[in-house]
Amino acid sequence: MFVSDLTQETRARFRTLDERRSVRDAAGAFADAQLGLLIVCTDTGEASGVVSKSDLVRHLARSGSTEAPLAEVMSRAVVFASAASDLRQTWQLMVQRRLQNLPLLGASGRPIGTLDIRDALEAILSNEERQESELINYIAGNGYR
């Protein structure tokens, strides 16, 4: 199973903002409950960092300006995956690093989606349940269904 198997989910939770946009713009984007991470991009569309809700809270707790550009708030050391990544290995990486969301980048370095750890786990468990059901049917002599 690959990350690309979750294209619908990764696109539903996907949003980018230019690094010159403000903290206020990011807060407005996070009003969408589906979003847990914003991918910050350069003016050429390449990913330059990410902003999480926690990043915004830390910035504002230090009396940071709501008009500050995202380039001042974003995390630059970003872990990412691609659509061709193995879903189970990607999920394990997310668990290991305690990441709730992971940006997905295309070959050109441009963002293509955001993987949520809950979506990854749900897909892995569904796949395991399907395989278990097929094995039970096979052993029972019913063949694959």
N, CA, C and O atoms as CSV, one atom per row, in Angstrom:
chain,resi,resn,atom,element,x,y,z
A,1,MET,N,N,0.847,-1.168,0.000
A,1,MET,CA,C,0.000,0.000,0.000
A,1,MET,C,C,0.900,1.242,0.000
A,1,MET,O,O,1.910,1.301,0.702
A,2,PHE,N,N,0.508,2.214,-0.796
A,2,PHE,CA,C,1.318,3.423,-0.944
A,2,PHE,C,C,0.545,4.663,-0.493
A,2,PHE,O,O,-0.682,4.639,-0.404
A,3,VAL,N,N,1.259,5.727,-0.214
A,3,VAL,CA,C,0.633,6.994,0.165
A,3,VAL,C,C,-0.322,7.453,-0.933
A,3,VAL,O,O,-1.351,8.064,-0.645
A,4,SER,N,N,0.012,7.163,-2.181
A,4,SER,CA,C,-0.851,7.571,-3.310
A,4,SER,C,C,-2.237,6.947,-3.243
A,4,SER,O,O,-3.165,7.446,-3.880
A,5,ASP,N,N,-2.398,5.857,-2.477
A,5,ASP,CA,C,-3.718,5.235,-2.312
A,5,ASP,C,C,-4.665,6.129,-1.514
A,5,ASP,O,O,-5.870,5.880,-1.476
A,6,LEU,N,N,-4.129,7.157,-0.883
A,6,LEU,CA,C,-4.934,8.079,-0.071
A,6,LEU,C,C,-5.017,9.468,-0.689
A,6,LEU,O,O,-5.139,10.462,0.027
A,7,THR,N,N,-4.954,9.540,-1.992
A,7,THR,CA,C,-4.935,10.837,-2.674
A,7,THR,C,C,-6.115,11.717,-2.283
A,7,THR,O,O,-5.936,12.912,-2.047
A,8,GLN,N,N,-7.307,11.156,-2.211
A,8,GLN,CA,C,-8.486,11.946,-1.855
A,8,GLN,C,C,-8.327,12.565,-0.467
A,8,GLN,O,O,-8.637,13.741,-0.274
A,9,GLU,N,N,-7.851,11.792,0.488
A,9,GLU,CA,C,-7.667,12.287,1.853
A,9,GLU,C,C,-6.536,13.310,1.938
A,9,GLU,O,O,-6.662,14.324,2.626
A,10,THR,N,N,-5.434,13.045,1.241
A,10,THR,CA,C,-4.290,13.960,1.340
A,10,THR,C,C,-4.584,15.297,0.670
A,10,THR,O,O,-4.016,16.320,1.055
A,11,ARG,N,N,-5.451,15.299,-0.309
A,11,ARG,CA,C,-5.819,16.566,-0.949
A,11,ARG,C,C,-6.857,17.328,-0.137
A,11,ARG,O,O,-6.892,18.558,-0.176
A,12,ALA,N,N,-7.704,16.611,0.600
A,12,ALA,CA,C,-8.726,17.266,1.423
A,12,ALA,C,C,-8.095,18.053,2.568
A,12,ALA,O,O,-8.669,19.036,3.037
A,13,ARG,N,N,-6.922,17.625,3.017
A,13,ARG,CA,C,-6.242,18.270,4.157
A,13,ARG,C,C,-5.064,19.134,3.698
A,13,ARG,O,O,-4.172,19.448,4.486
A,14,PHE,N,N,-5.068,19.507,2.442
A,14,PHE,CA,C,-3.926,20.175,1.821
A,14,PHE,C,C,-4.196,21.655,1.606
A,14,PHE,O,O,-5.225,22.038,1.050
A,15,ARG,N,N,-3.254,22.483,2.056
A,15,ARG,CA,C,-3.346,23.930,1.832
A,15,ARG,C,C,-1.949,24.513,1.870
A,15,ARG,O,O,-1.142,24.161,2.731
A,16,THR,N,N,-1.665,25.407,0.934
A,16,THR,CA,C,-0.385,26.100,0.924
A,16,THR,C,C,-0.618,27.592,1.090
A,16,THR,O,O,-1.680,28.117,0.755
A,17,LEU,N,N,0.386,28.252,1.610
A,17,LEU,CA,C,0.397,29.714,1.683
A,17,LEU,C,C,1.798,30.188,1.328
A,17,LEU,O,O,2.787,29.526,1.640
A,18,ASP,N,N,1.870,31.330,0.680
A,18,ASP,CA,C,3.148,31.946,0.347
A,18,ASP,C,C,3.822,32.398,1.639
A,18,ASP,O,O,3.154,32.849,2.569
A,19,GLU,N,N,5.145,32.276,1.692
A,19,GLU,CA,C,5.879,32.625,2.913
A,19,GLU,C,C,5.794,34.105,3.282
A,19,GLU,O,O,6.154,34.491,4.394
A,20,ARG,N,N,5.322,34.929,2.355
A,20,ARG,CA,C,5.147,36.356,2.660
A,20,ARG,C,C,3.784,36.659,3.277
A,20,ARG,O,O,3.553,37.768,3.758
A,21,ARG,N,N,2.885,35.680,3.266
A,21,ARG,CA,C,1.567,35.879,3.866
A,21,ARG,C,C,1.716,36.002,5.379
A,21,ARG,O,O,2.745,35.620,5.935
A,22,SER,N,N,0.710,36.525,6.035
A,22,SER,CA,C,0.814,36.834,7.464
A,22,SER,C,C,0.329,35.698,8.361
A,22,SER,O,O,-0.341,34.764,7.921
A,23,VAL,N,N,0.691,35.816,9.624
A,23,VAL,CA,C,0.215,34.901,10.653
A,23,VAL,C,C,-1.313,34.937,10.688
A,23,VAL,O,O,-1.952,33.903,10.879
A,24,ARG,N,N,-1.893,36.105,10.506
A,24,ARG,CA,C,-3.358,36.236,10.478
A,24,ARG,C,C,-3.949,35.381,9.348
A,24,ARG,O,O,-4.984,34.741,9.533
A,25,ASP,N,N,-3.298,35.371,8.188
A,25,ASP,CA,C,-3.763,34.547,7.070
A,25,ASP,C,C,-3.714,33.061,7.426
A,25,ASP,O,O,-4.622,32.301,7.089
A,26,ALA,N,N,-2.655,32.665,8.105
A,26,ALA,CA,C,-2.528,31.264,8.522
A,26,ALA,C,C,-3.617,30.901,9.525
A,26,ALA,O,O,-4.211,29.826,9.444
A,27,ALA,N,N,-3.876,31.806,10.475
A,27,ALA,CA,C,-4.933,31.545,11.455
A,27,ALA,C,C,-6.280,31.404,10.757
A,27,ALA,O,O,-7.088,30.553,11.129
A,28,GLY,N,N,-6.520,32.220,9.763
A,28,GLY,CA,C,-7.762,32.117,8.995
A,28,GLY,C,C,-7.862,30.782,8.271
A,28,GLY,O,O,-8.942,30.196,8.200
A,29,ALA,N,N,-6.764,30.301,7.740
A,29,ALA,CA,C,-6.759,29.004,7.051
A,29,ALA,C,C,-7.059,27.871,8.029
A,29,ALA,O,O,-7.747,26.911,7.682
A,30,PHE,N,N,-6.541,27.987,9.247
A,30,PHE,CA,C,-6.767,26.950,10.247
A,30,PHE,C,C,-8.196,26.935,10.781
A,30,PHE,O,O,-8.550,26.058,11.569
A,31,ALA,N,N,-9.013,27.883,10.368
A,31,ALA,CA,C,-10.430,27.836,10.729
A,31,ALA,C,C,-11.091,26.608,10.113
A,31,ALA,O,O,-12.130,26.154,10.592
A,32,ASP,N,N,-10.490,26.068,9.049
A,32,ASP,CA,C,-10.951,24.817,8.444
A,32,ASP,C,C,-10.485,23.673,9.347
A,32,ASP,O,O,-9.287,23.417,9.461
A,33,ALA,N,N,-11.423,22.994,9.981
A,33,ALA,CA,C,-11.100,21.937,10.941
A,33,ALA,C,C,-10.326,20.780,10.321
A,33,ALA,O,O,-9.666,20.034,11.044
A,34,GLN,N,N,-10.388,20.611,9.002
A,34,GLN,CA,C,-9.653,19.531,8.326
A,34,GLN,C,C,-8.147,19.776,8.312
A,34,GLN,O,O,-7.359,18.837,8.199
A,35,LEU,N,N,-7.753,21.045,8.427
A,35,LEU,CA,C,-6.328,21.385,8.316
A,35,LEU,C,C,-5.619,21.256,9.651
A,35,LEU,O,O,-6.106,21.725,10.680
A,36,GLY,N,N,-4.470,20.617,9.617
A,36,GLY,CA,C,-3.634,20.535,10.793
A,36,GLY,C,C,-2.244,21.085,10.530
A,36,GLY,O,O,-1.444,21.264,11.449
A,37,LEU,N,N,-1.969,21.354,9.245
A,37,LEU,CA,C,-0.650,21.812,8.845
A,37,LEU,C,C,-0.783,22.620,7.565
A,37,LEU,O,O,-1.517,22.244,6.651
A,38,LEU,N,N,-0.072,23.720,7.512
A,38,LEU,CA,C,0.003,24.520,6.285
A,38,LEU,C,C,1.400,24.376,5.713
A,38,LEU,O,O,2.394,24.470,6.433
A,39,ILE,N,N,1.463,24.149,4.417
A,39,ILE,CA,C,2.760,24.082,3.750
A,39,ILE,C,C,3.066,25.472,3.221
A,39,ILE,O,O,2.285,26.047,2.463
A,40,VAL,N,N,4.204,26.001,3.625
A,40,VAL,CA,C,4.612,27.347,3.240
A,40,VAL,C,C,5.503,27.230,2.004
A,40,VAL,O,O,6.420,26.410,1.956
A,41,CYS,N,N,5.215,28.063,1.012
A,41,CYS,CA,C,5.921,27.967,-0.272
A,41,CYS,C,C,6.609,29.277,-0.644
A,41,CYS,O,O,6.220,30.359,-0.204
A,42,THR,N,N,7.636,29.140,-1.463
A,42,THR,CA,C,8.312,30.299,-2.041
A,42,THR,C,C,7.426,30.859,-3.153
A,42,THR,O,O,6.384,30.287,-3.473
A,43,ASP,N,N,7.838,31.956,-3.727
A,43,ASP,CA,C,7.049,32.540,-4.816
A,43,ASP,C,C,7.078,31.677,-6.080
A,43,ASP,O,O,6.283,31.897,-6.994
A,44,THR,N,N,7.990,30.694,-6.142
A,44,THR,CA,C,8.025,29.774,-7.280
A,44,THR,C,C,7.213,28.504,-7.029
A,44,THR,O,O,7.152,27.625,-7.890
A,45,GLY,N,N,6.586,28.404,-5.845
A,45,GLY,CA,C,5.726,27.272,-5.537
A,45,GLY,C,C,6.408,26.095,-4.873
A,45,GLY,O,O,5.770,25.069,-4.640
A,46,GLU,N,N,7.695,26.218,-4.560
A,46,GLU,CA,C,8.404,25.139,-3.882
A,46,GLU,C,C,8.208,25.262,-2.377
A,46,GLU,O,O,8.121,26.367,-1.841
A,47,ALA,N,N,8.140,24.125,-1.703
A,47,ALA,CA,C,7.966,24.114,-0.250
A,47,ALA,C,C,9.213,24.670,0.430
A,47,ALA,O,O,10.335,24.272,0.118
A,48,SER,N,N,8.999,25.596,1.364
A,48,SER,CA,C,10.124,26.156,2.108
A,48,SER,C,C,10.004,25.896,3.603
A,48,SER,O,O,10.950,26.138,4.354
A,49,GLY,N,N,8.845,25.402,4.042
A,49,GLY,CA,C,8.630,25.108,5.452
A,49,GLY,C,C,7.181,24.756,5.707
A,49,GLY,O,O,6.382,24.624,4.780
A,50,VAL,N,N,6.856,24.607,6.981
A,50,VAL,CA,C,5.480,24.313,7.384
A,50,VAL,C,C,5.125,25.152,8.601
A,50,VAL,O,O,5.993,25.587,9.357
A,51,VAL,N,N,3.831,25.366,8.767
A,51,VAL,CA,C,3.315,26.045,9.957
A,51,VAL,C,C,2.207,25.176,10.528
A,51,VAL,O,O,1.273,24.788,9.826
A,52,SER,N,N,2.330,24.882,11.807
A,52,SER,CA,C,1.297,24.124,12.502
A,52,SER,C,C,0.520,25.078,13.414
A,52,SER,O,O,0.915,26.227,13.613
A,53,LYS,N,N,-0.572,24.589,13.951
A,53,LYS,CA,C,-1.334,25.400,14.905
A,53,LYS,C,C,-0.471,25.714,16.122
A,53,LYS,O,O,-0.560,26.804,16.685
A,54,SER,N,N,0.357,24.765,16.524
A,54,SER,CA,C,1.257,24.983,17.668
A,54,SER,C,C,2.272,26.080,17.382
A,54,SER,O,O,2.609,26.858,18.274
A,55,ASP,N,N,2.761,26.150,16.149
A,55,ASP,CA,C,3.695,27.223,15.774
A,55,ASP,C,C,3.033,28.585,15.964
A,55,ASP,O,O,3.648,29.521,16.476
A,56,LEU,N,N,1.775,28.681,15.546
A,56,LEU,CA,C,1.055,29.954,15.683
A,56,LEU,C,C,0.848,30.316,17.146
A,56,LEU,O,O,1.035,31.469,17.536
A,57,VAL,N,N,0.465,29.345,17.948
A,57,VAL,CA,C,0.227,29.609,19.377
A,57,VAL,C,C,1.519,30.069,20.039
A,57,VAL,O,O,1.512,31.032,20.806
A,58,ARG,N,N,2.640,29.381,19.748
A,58,ARG,CA,C,3.923,29.800,20.342
A,58,ARG,C,C,4.275,31.231,19.937
A,58,ARG,O,O,4.716,32.026,20.766
A,59,HIS,N,N,4.078,31.548,18.668
A,59,HIS,CA,C,4.385,32.890,18.170
A,59,HIS,C,C,3.533,33.943,18.888
A,59,HIS,O,O,4.049,34.968,19.333
A,60,LEU,N,N,2.255,33.687,18.994
A,60,LEU,CA,C,1.354,34.654,19.626
A,60,LEU,C,C,1.581,34.734,21.132
A,60,LEU,O,O,1.406,35.802,21.720
A,61,ALA,N,N,1.965,33.629,21.769
A,61,ALA,CA,C,2.232,33.628,23.211
A,61,ALA,C,C,3.439,34.502,23.551
A,61,ALA,O,O,3.542,35.020,24.663
A,62,ARG,N,N,4.344,34.663,22.597
A,62,ARG,CA,C,5.517,35.524,22.793
A,62,ARG,C,C,5.217,36.955,22.351
A,62,ARG,O,O,6.128,37.737,22.081
A,63,SER,N,N,3.942,37.280,22.282
A,63,SER,CA,C,3.475,38.606,21.852
A,63,SER,C,C,3.896,38.906,20.423
A,63,SER,O,O,4.202,40.048,20.081
A,64,GLY,N,N,3.908,37.877,19.598
A,64,GLY,CA,C,4.242,38.042,18.191
A,64,GLY,C,C,3.126,38.744,17.446
A,64,GLY,O,O,1.955,38.643,17.814
A,65,SER,N,N,3.491,39.441,16.416
A,65,SER,CA,C,2.532,40.194,15.609
A,65,SER,C,C,1.720,39.262,14.719
A,65,SER,O,O,2.235,38.285,14.177
A,66,THR,N,N,0.447,39.587,14.583
A,66,THR,CA,C,-0.406,38.827,13.668
A,66,THR,C,C,-0.095,39.176,12.217
A,66,THR,O,O,-0.523,38.476,11.299
A,67,GLU,N,N,0.645,40.252,12.013
A,67,GLU,CA,C,1.005,40.663,10.655
A,67,GLU,C,C,2.402,40.176,10.248
A,67,GLU,O,O,2.866,40.468,9.146
A,68,ALA,N,N,3.068,39.433,11.139
A,68,ALA,CA,C,4.398,38.898,10.814
A,68,ALA,C,C,4.274,37.929,9.641
A,68,ALA,O,O,3.288,37.199,9.542
A,69,PRO,N,N,5.263,37.918,8.757
A,69,PRO,CA,C,5.218,36.965,7.637
A,69,PRO,C,C,5.440,35.538,8.134
A,69,PRO,O,O,6.119,35.317,9.137
A,70,LEU,N,N,4.868,34.589,7.429
A,70,LEU,CA,C,4.997,33.186,7.817
A,70,LEU,C,C,6.444,32.717,7.815
A,70,LEU,O,O,6.791,31.786,8.542
A,71,ALA,N,N,7.291,33.348,7.010
A,71,ALA,CA,C,8.709,32.983,6.961
A,71,ALA,C,C,9.360,33.118,8.339
A,71,ALA,O,O,10.347,32.439,8.621
A,72,GLU,N,N,8.820,33.987,9.202
A,72,GLU,CA,C,9.363,34.173,10.550
A,72,GLU,C,C,8.839,33.142,11.536
A,72,GLU,O,O,9.431,32.955,12.598
A,73,VAL,N,N,7.769,32.487,11.217
A,73,VAL,CA,C,7.089,31.584,12.148
A,73,VAL,C,C,7.276,30.115,11.768
A,73,VAL,O,O,7.240,29.242,12.635
A,74,MET,N,N,7.470,29.844,10.506
A,74,MET,CA,C,7.462,28.471,10.006
A,74,MET,C,C,8.655,27.654,10.485
A,74,MET,O,O,9.705,28.187,10.845
A,75,SER,N,N,8.453,26.347,10.476
A,75,SER,CA,C,9.527,25.395,10.740
A,75,SER,C,C,10.181,25.084,9.404
A,75,SER,O,O,9.506,24.727,8.439
A,76,ARG,N,N,11.489,25.219,9.355
A,76,ARG,CA,C,12.204,25.003,8.089
A,76,ARG,C,C,12.728,23.575,7.950
A,76,ARG,O,O,12.862,23.071,6.835
A,77,ALA,N,N,13.022,22.929,9.056
A,77,ALA,CA,C,13.507,21.539,9.018
A,77,ALA,C,C,12.278,20.636,8.922
A,77,ALA,O,O,11.654,20.303,9.930
A,78,VAL,N,N,11.949,20.254,7.711
A,78,VAL,CA,C,10.695,19.547,7.456
A,78,VAL,C,C,10.955,18.109,7.029
A,78,VAL,O,O,11.798,17.841,6.174
A,79,VAL,N,N,10.221,17.197,7.636
A,79,VAL,CA,C,10.205,15.805,7.213
A,79,VAL,C,C,9.063,15.698,6.222
A,79,VAL,O,O,7.977,16.222,6.469
A,80,PHE,N,N,9.294,15.026,5.105
A,80,PHE,CA,C,8.234,14.899,4.115
A,80,PHE,C,C,8.265,13.513,3.496
A,80,PHE,O,O,9.200,12.740,3.702
A,81,ALA,N,N,7.233,13.220,2.741
A,81,ALA,CA,C,7.136,11.955,2.005
A,81,ALA,C,C,6.681,12.271,0.595
A,81,ALA,O,O,6.373,13.415,0.263
A,82,SER,N,N,6.645,11.241,-0.223
A,82,SER,CA,C,6.124,11.387,-1.576
A,82,SER,C,C,4.937,10.449,-1.745
A,82,SER,O,O,4.694,9.588,-0.900
A,83,ALA,N,N,4.209,10.614,-2.824
A,83,ALA,CA,C,3.061,9.753,-3.093
A,83,ALA,C,C,3.503,8.308,-3.302
A,83,ALA,O,O,2.714,7.388,-3.085
A,84,ALA,N,N,4.736,8.093,-3.715
A,84,ALA,CA,C,5.243,6.747,-3.963
A,84,ALA,C,C,5.772,6.068,-2.704
A,84,ALA,O,O,6.193,4.912,-2.756
A,85,SER,N,N,5.756,6.775,-1.573
A,85,SER,CA,C,6.251,6.202,-0.321
A,85,SER,C,C,5.338,5.082,0.166
A,85,SER,O,O,4.125,5.124,-0.036
A,86,ASP,N,N,5.937,4.080,0.808
A,86,ASP,CA,C,5.168,3.005,1.412
A,86,ASP,C,C,4.363,3.574,2.586
A,86,ASP,O,O,4.916,4.252,3.452
A,87,LEU,N,N,3.073,3.298,2.609
A,87,LEU,CA,C,2.197,3.896,3.625
A,87,LEU,C,C,2.553,3.431,5.023
A,87,LEU,O,O,2.591,4.250,5.941
A,88,ARG,N,N,2.814,2.155,5.218
A,88,ARG,CA,C,3.132,1.645,6.560
A,88,ARG,C,C,4.438,2.265,7.076
A,88,ARG,O,O,4.507,2.677,8.234
A,89,GLN,N,N,5.459,2.333,6.237
A,89,GLN,CA,C,6.728,2.935,6.657
A,89,GLN,C,C,6.558,4.422,6.957
A,89,GLN,O,O,7.163,4.944,7.893
A,90,THR,N,N,5.743,5.092,6.170
A,90,THR,CA,C,5.492,6.519,6.390
A,90,THR,C,C,4.764,6.719,7.707
A,90,THR,O,O,5.095,7.627,8.470
A,91,TRP,N,N,3.767,5.870,7.982
A,91,TRP,CA,C,3.039,5.944,9.247
A,91,TRP,C,C,3.993,5.710,10.420
A,91,TRP,O,O,3.917,6.411,11.429
A,92,GLN,N,N,4.892,4.724,10.292
A,92,GLN,CA,C,5.851,4.447,11.358
A,92,GLN,C,C,6.773,5.639,11.605
A,92,GLN,O,O,7.099,5.951,12.750
A,93,LEU,N,N,7.188,6.300,10.535
A,93,LEU,CA,C,8.009,7.511,10.662
A,93,LEU,C,C,7.242,8.592,11.420
A,93,LEU,O,O,7.796,9.267,12.287
A,94,MET,N,N,5.974,8.745,11.086
A,94,MET,CA,C,5.156,9.753,11.754
A,94,MET,C,C,5.020,9.445,13.240
A,94,MET,O,O,5.110,10.350,14.070
A,95,VAL,N,N,4.804,8.174,13.584
A,95,VAL,CA,C,4.694,7.770,14.986
A,95,VAL,C,C,6.008,8.033,15.704
A,95,VAL,O,O,6.021,8.596,16.799
A,96,GLN,N,N,7.106,7.627,15.091
A,96,GLN,CA,C,8.434,7.794,15.688
A,96,GLN,C,C,8.756,9.264,15.965
A,96,GLN,O,O,9.314,9.602,17.009
A,97,ARG,N,N,8.403,10.113,15.035
A,97,ARG,CA,C,8.714,11.549,15.180
A,97,ARG,C,C,7.581,12.338,15.834
A,97,ARG,O,O,7.685,13.552,16.007
A,98,ARG,N,N,6.507,11.650,16.196
A,98,ARG,CA,C,5.335,12.272,16.831
A,98,ARG,C,C,4.722,13.363,15.958
A,98,ARG,O,O,4.413,14.458,16.428
A,99,LEU,N,N,4.553,13.041,14.682
A,99,LEU,CA,C,3.976,13.970,13.716
A,99,LEU,C,C,2.516,13.617,13.468
A,99,LEU,O,O,2.192,12.462,13.193
A,100,GLN,N,N,1.653,14.587,13.563
A,100,GLN,CA,C,0.242,14.378,13.265
A,100,GLN,C,C,-0.043,14.512,11.774
A,100,GLN,O,O,-0.961,13.886,11.244
A,101,ASN,N,N,0.755,15.334,11.112
A,101,ASN,CA,C,0.585,15.600,9.682
A,101,ASN,C,C,1.945,15.613,9.010
A,101,ASN,O,O,2.952,15.987,9.612
A,102,LEU,N,N,1.954,15.196,7.746
A,102,LEU,CA,C,3.203,15.128,7.011
A,102,LEU,C,C,2.978,15.671,5.610
A,102,LEU,O,O,2.090,15.200,4.899
A,103,PRO,N,N,3.781,16.668,5.201
A,103,PRO,CA,C,3.624,17.184,3.837
A,103,PRO,C,C,4.106,16.172,2.804
A,103,PRO,O,O,5.057,15.425,3.031
A,104,LEU,N,N,3.428,16.172,1.678
A,104,LEU,CA,C,3.811,15.318,0.560
A,104,LEU,C,C,4.329,16.208,-0.548
A,104,LEU,O,O,3.677,17.175,-0.940
A,105,LEU,N,N,5.499,15.877,-1.047
A,105,LEU,CA,C,6.107,16.662,-2.109
A,105,LEU,C,C,6.242,15.828,-3.365
A,105,LEU,O,O,6.515,14.630,-3.310
A,106,GLY,N,N,6.045,16.486,-4.507
A,106,GLY,CA,C,6.273,15.843,-5.785
A,106,GLY,C,C,7.757,15.856,-6.114
A,106,GLY,O,O,8.566,16.380,-5.349
A,107,ALA,N,N,8.103,15.288,-7.231
A,107,ALA,CA,C,9.507,15.192,-7.640
A,107,ALA,C,C,10.166,16.560,-7.798
A,107,ALA,O,O,11.379,16.683,-7.625
A,108,SER,N,N,9.395,17.572,-8.119
A,108,SER,CA,C,9.940,18.909,-8.331
A,108,SER,C,C,10.102,19.707,-7.031
A,108,SER,O,O,10.558,20.850,-7.059
A,109,GLY,N,N,9.732,19.109,-5.899
A,109,GLY,CA,C,9.801,19.821,-4.625
A,109,GLY,C,C,8.553,20.636,-4.341
A,109,GLY,O,O,8.485,21.356,-3.345
A,110,ARG,N,N,7.586,20.521,-5.204
A,110,ARG,CA,C,6.324,21.234,-5.007
A,110,ARG,C,C,5.363,20.376,-4.187
A,110,ARG,O,O,5.276,19.167,-4.400
A,111,PRO,N,N,4.651,20.986,-3.264
A,111,PRO,CA,C,3.717,20.222,-2.429
A,111,PRO,C,C,2.541,19.681,-3.237
A,111,PRO,O,O,2.026,20.342,-4.138
A,112,ILE,N,N,2.128,18.455,-2.889
A,112,ILE,CA,C,1.001,17.823,-3.579
A,112,ILE,C,C,-0.083,17.340,-2.617
A,112,ILE,O,O,-1.149,16.911,-3.057
A,113,GLY,N,N,0.177,17.407,-1.302
A,113,GLY,CA,C,-0.824,16.960,-0.344
A,113,GLY,C,C,-0.280,16.967,1.069
A,113,GLY,O,O,0.883,17.289,1.309
A,114,THR,N,N,-1.155,16.601,2.005
A,114,THR,CA,C,-0.786,16.484,3.417
A,114,THR,C,C,-1.389,15.202,3.956
A,114,THR,O,O,-2.601,14.998,3.880
A,115,LEU,N,N,-0.543,14.336,4.502
A,115,LEU,CA,C,-1.005,13.076,5.074
A,115,LEU,C,C,-1.268,13.270,6.555
A,115,LEU,O,O,-0.395,13.729,7.291
A,116,ASP,N,N,-2.469,12.923,6.991
A,116,ASP,CA,C,-2.840,12.951,8.401
A,116,ASP,C,C,-2.627,11.547,8.961
A,116,ASP,O,O,-2.986,10.562,8.315
A,117,ILE,N,N,-2.053,11.449,10.146
A,117,ILE,CA,C,-1.731,10.153,10.731
A,117,ILE,C,C,-2.979,9.298,10.934
A,117,ILE,O,O,-2.907,8.073,10.837
A,118,ARG,N,N,-4.115,9.923,11.214
A,118,ARG,CA,C,-5.356,9.153,11.395
A,118,ARG,C,C,-5.798,8.509,10.090
A,118,ARG,O,O,-6.260,7.368,10.089
A,119,ASP,N,N,-5.660,9.228,8.973
A,119,ASP,CA,C,-6.014,8.666,7.670
A,119,ASP,C,C,-5.101,7.485,7.333
A,119,ASP,O,O,-5.559,6.468,6.811
A,120,ALA,N,N,-3.819,7.628,7.632
A,120,ALA,CA,C,-2.869,6.554,7.355
A,120,ALA,C,C,-3.212,5.313,8.179
A,120,ALA,O,O,-3.243,4.204,7.645
A,121,LEU,N,N,-3.466,5.492,9.461
A,121,LEU,CA,C,-3.781,4.360,10.330
A,121,LEU,C,C,-5.086,3.689,9.910
A,121,LEU,O,O,-5.173,2.461,9.888
A,122,GLU,N,N,-6.077,4.470,9.584
A,122,GLU,CA,C,-7.360,3.912,9.151
A,122,GLU,C,C,-7.182,3.057,7.887
A,122,GLU,O,O,-7.758,1.974,7.788
A,123,ALA,N,N,-6.401,3.532,6.942
A,123,ALA,CA,C,-6.169,2.781,5.705
A,123,ALA,C,C,-5.392,1.500,5.986
A,123,ALA,O,O,-5.700,0.455,5.413
A,124,ILE,N,N,-4.403,1.564,6.848
A,124,ILE,CA,C,-3.613,0.376,7.187
A,124,ILE,C,C,-4.496,-0.662,7.875
A,124,ILE,O,O,-4.436,-1.844,7.535
A,125,LEU,N,N,-5.312,-0.237,8.835
A,125,LEU,CA,C,-6.199,-1.166,9.541
A,125,LEU,C,C,-7.246,-1.767,8.607
A,125,LEU,O,O,-7.539,-2.959,8.701
A,126,SER,N,N,-7.804,-0.979,7.723
A,126,SER,CA,C,-8.786,-1.493,6.756
A,126,SER,C,C,-8.157,-2.542,5.852
A,126,SER,O,O,-8.777,-3.562,5.551
A,127,ASN,N,N,-6.935,-2.292,5.422
A,127,ASN,CA,C,-6.219,-3.248,4.587
A,127,ASN,C,C,-5.961,-4.547,5.351
A,127,ASN,O,O,-6.113,-5.633,4.792
A,128,GLU,N,N,-5.576,-4.444,6.611
A,128,GLU,CA,C,-5.336,-5.632,7.436
A,128,GLU,C,C,-6.626,-6.426,7.630
A,128,GLU,O,O,-6.608,-7.655,7.557
A,129,GLU,N,N,-7.736,-5.748,7.874
A,129,GLU,CA,C,-9.020,-6.421,8.054
A,129,GLU,C,C,-9.448,-7.136,6.777
A,129,GLU,O,O,-9.983,-8.242,6.834
A,130,ARG,N,N,-9.215,-6.513,5.632
A,130,ARG,CA,C,-9.561,-7.133,4.352
A,130,ARG,C,C,-8.732,-8.391,4.134
A,130,ARG,O,O,-9.257,-9.425,3.723
A,131,GLN,N,N,-7.435,-8.298,4.412
A,131,GLN,CA,C,-6.561,-9.458,4.238
A,131,GLN,C,C,-6.954,-10.592,5.190
A,131,GLN,O,O,-6.936,-11.762,4.809
A,132,GLU,N,N,-7.305,-10.241,6.420
A,132,GLU,CA,C,-7.731,-11.252,7.389
A,132,GLU,C,C,-9.006,-11.951,6.909
A,132,GLU,O,O,-9.115,-13.174,7.000
A,133,SER,N,N,-9.955,-11.189,6.406
A,133,SER,CA,C,-11.202,-11.752,5.897
A,133,SER,C,C,-10.942,-12.688,4.717
A,133,SER,O,O,-11.541,-13.761,4.633
A,134,GLU,N,N,-10.057,-12.289,3.810
A,134,GLU,CA,C,-9.718,-13.135,2.673
A,134,GLU,C,C,-9.056,-14.434,3.119
A,134,GLU,O,O,-9.321,-15.495,2.554
A,135,LEU,N,N,-8.206,-14.354,4.122
A,135,LEU,CA,C,-7.537,-15.549,4.627
A,135,LEU,C,C,-8.543,-16.489,5.287
A,135,LEU,O,O,-8.487,-17.701,5.081
A,136,ILE,N,N,-9.443,-15.946,6.064
A,136,ILE,CA,C,-10.483,-16.767,6.707
A,136,ILE,C,C,-11.331,-17.467,5.653
A,136,ILE,O,O,-11.608,-18.660,5.776
A,137,ASN,N,N,-11.744,-16.744,4.623
A,137,ASN,CA,C,-12.539,-17.342,3.542
A,137,ASN,C,C,-11.755,-18.421,2.810
A,137,ASN,O,O,-12.317,-19.455,2.449
A,138,TYR,N,N,-10.487,-18.199,2.589
A,138,TYR,CA,C,-9.659,-19.176,1.888
A,138,TYR,C,C,-9.535,-20.455,2.713
A,138,TYR,O,O,-9.695,-21.555,2.185
A,139,ILE,N,N,-9.247,-20.311,4.015
A,139,ILE,CA,C,-9.089,-21.461,4.896
A,139,ILE,C,C,-10.400,-22.243,5.022
A,139,ILE,O,O,-10.396,-23.472,5.092
A,140,ALA,N,N,-11.517,-21.517,5.048
A,140,ALA,CA,C,-12.832,-22.148,5.160
A,140,ALA,C,C,-13.255,-22.820,3.856
A,140,ALA,O,O,-14.296,-23.476,3.807
A,141,GLY,N,N,-12.465,-22.663,2.815
A,141,GLY,CA,C,-12.790,-23.283,1.535
A,141,GLY,C,C,-13.744,-22.477,0.683
A,141,GLY,O,O,-14.286,-22.985,-0.299
A,142,ASN,N,N,-13.954,-21.223,1.049
A,142,ASN,CA,C,-14.863,-20.361,0.302
A,142,ASN,C,C,-14.152,-19.612,-0.815
A,142,ASN,O,O,-14.806,-18.953,-1.624
A,143,GLY,N,N,-12.855,-19.696,-0.877
A,143,GLY,CA,C,-12.103,-18.936,-1.869
A,143,GLY,C,C,-12.023,-17.474,-1.473
A,143,GLY,O,O,-12.439,-17.084,-0.382
A,144,TYR,N,N,-11.485,-16.682,-2.371
A,144,TYR,CA,C,-11.367,-15.244,-2.109
A,144,TYR,C,C,-12.652,-14.545,-2.479
A,144,TYR,O,O,-13.296,-14.897,-3.467
A,145,ARG,N,N,-13.029,-13.558,-1.691
A,145,ARG,CA,C,-14.226,-12.761,-1.997
A,145,ARG,C,C,-13.898,-11.309,-2.011
A,145,ARG,O,O,-14.777,-10.480,-2.249
